[in-house]
Amino acid sequence: MTKPHARPSPEEIKEKQDLEDALEEGLEETFPGSDPVNVTQPAPSRGDGHVKRSD
């Protein structure tokens, strides 16, 4: 017999909602576009050495 799924905690619900909101915002800001939406930024490459990023 399998156990029923536990309900997500309020923290898990908030984290999932924050991620969904960030993805939706990224989609709205890039529409129309052909590239998929990504919440995280890739690590800087050597060519990006002159660019200052905020964390």
C-alpha positions in Angstrom: 0.0 0.0 0.0 1.3 3.5 -0.8 1.2 6.4 1.6 -0.8 9.5 0.7 1.1 12.5 -0.3 1.8 15.0 2.5 0.5 18.5 1.9 3.3 21.0 1.0 4.4 23.3 3.8 3.7 27.1 3.6 7.4 27.7 2.8 7.2 25.2 -0.1 4.1 26.9 -1.5 5.7 30.3 -1.2 8.9 29.2 -2.9 7.0 27.6 -5.8 4.8 30.7 -6.2 7.9 33.0 -6.2 9.5 30.8 -8.9 6.3 30.9 -10.9 6.1 34.7 -10.5 9.7 35.1 -11.6 9.2 32.9 -14.7 6.0 34.8 -15.6 7.8 38.1 -15.3 10.6 36.9 -17.5 8.2 35.7 -20.1 6.3 39.0 -20.1 9.6 41.0 -20.4 10.9 38.9 -23.3 7.6 38.5 -25.3 7.7 38.1 -28.2 10.9 36.1 -28.4 12.3 32.8 -29.5 14.5 32.0 -26.6 13.2 30.1 -23.6 12.8 31.9 -20.3 15.4 31.3 -17.6 15.3 32.5 -14.1 19.0 32.1 -13.4 21.9 33.7 -15.2 24.8 31.7 -16.5 28.2 32.3 -15.0 30.2 35.1 -16.7 32.5 34.1 -19.5 36.0 35.4 -20.0 34.6 37.9 -22.5 32.3 39.3 -19.8 35.2 40.3 -17.5 34.5 44.0 -18.1 30.8 43.7 -17.1 29.9 44.2 -13.5 26.9 42.1 -12.3 25.0 42.5 -9.1 24.2 39.3 -7.2 
